[in-house]
């Protein structure tokens, strides 16, 4: 099933040139001349295949064995050692080992995730890395070099953000990533709320040492192109990126940012499904995967609307609401019922859960 999912996504990506990927990739290249994103360094644009070893995707990036991202409910595994990459950071170490000092990795990544208007199991991501040599720092002390790297990172990404969003209010929020230290997230105040637009940090010194780059310091940043596109073009539903409708695609041209004009007014409807789970082992993404496999892009959102603990059974009852909506036509209740019963059967047979 995982290979079929990959083939489906790969066919979509290869067969159609998606507007937001084309637009934002060109925009990234434009930053080099307009915003001088990586100063005067020799920038390399890298593309790699989607299948990666677990070692590349996790181990080389210092991701702990018990990290949630390693779970089968979060990552698409082909077998124990091969997976569909869940971030473009998977290529970071191999390029640093090859003494590439400034690069951008662009590609599609895959994650098991919740179902709503902003999440999809495949999306496009950009990884930006810059590494400094000793003679580029004003100090020989490591902590000073780390601070200088962080200052350069912030200045670079703030310039990029202003180029994309204009003169917006920004703030840096401390966070934790396994492969950077210190680590930060950049948020912007956009459309009356704070929104996270990227994660970044100074590359962990243990990672640099593993790459035999013992005296160098650098930074890395990762950002999702679809997240930026949803914000910039005010697109309400991520499924639109995977439609072939010219009413959507023809609204956009590379180099131009304009507000999306809605064209679909087809109504949505919902169906509920309830079952008991063991709260100690329950993985919600397993449910989302089943629903997405059956309903595909007819599923607009899945939300938990009720939870209660049954002390007698020592089980937790959950009720999920599945929102059905086509962007192309009005759905009939009969066809939704067919999908809903298939979902119920899979919950019972695959997840081994008792339906209510």
DAMORA-V285223 format. One line per field, one symbol per residue. ss: DSSP state (2 for helix, 1 for strand, 0 for the rest). phi: phi as a letter, one per 20 degrees, with the letter a starting at -180 (. if undefined). psi: psi as a letter, one per 20 degrees, with the letter a starting at -180 (. if undefined). Layout:
ss->???
phi->???
psi->???
This chain:
ss->02222222222222200022222222222222220000000001110000111222202220000002220000001000011100022222222220000111111111000001001001111111111102220000022222222222222222222222200011111111100111111111110011111111111022222200000011111111222222220000022222000222200000000000000000001111111110000002222222222222221111111111110000111111111100000000222222222222222220000010
phi->.ffffffffffffeecefffffffffffffffeedlgdldfeededccfffcfgfffcgfemffgefgfeffedceeebfddbegdaffgeffffffemeebbcddaeccbfbfdafdcbfcbdccddcccdegfedeceegffffffffffgffffffffffedneefcbddfbccfdcafcbcddceclmbecfdadarfggffffffemdfddcbccbcbefffffgffeleebffffdedfffefffccgncdcffdgcdcffdbccdccaeceffcfcffffgfffffeeleeeeaccedbbbeeffelcdeccdddedaeedaefegffffffffffgffffeeeldefd
psi->hhhhggggghgghhipopghggghghhghhhhhhilhlcjqoppppprqhpqqhgghgghjkpqhjphiiqiihqopgahiprpqjqiihjgghhhhjkpioqppprqrpqprroaijqqiprpqppppppqrhiiqiqipghhhghhghgggggghhggghhgiamqpqqpppapqhjqorqqqpqqoplkqppphrqrrppphhgghhjkmhjqqrrqqpqphhggggggjlpiphhhhjqjohhghiiqqpipoqppoqipkpqqrqqqpqrqqoihipohhhghggghhgicjiohqpqpippqpohgilqppqpppopppqiirpqqhghhhggghgggghgghgilqoq.
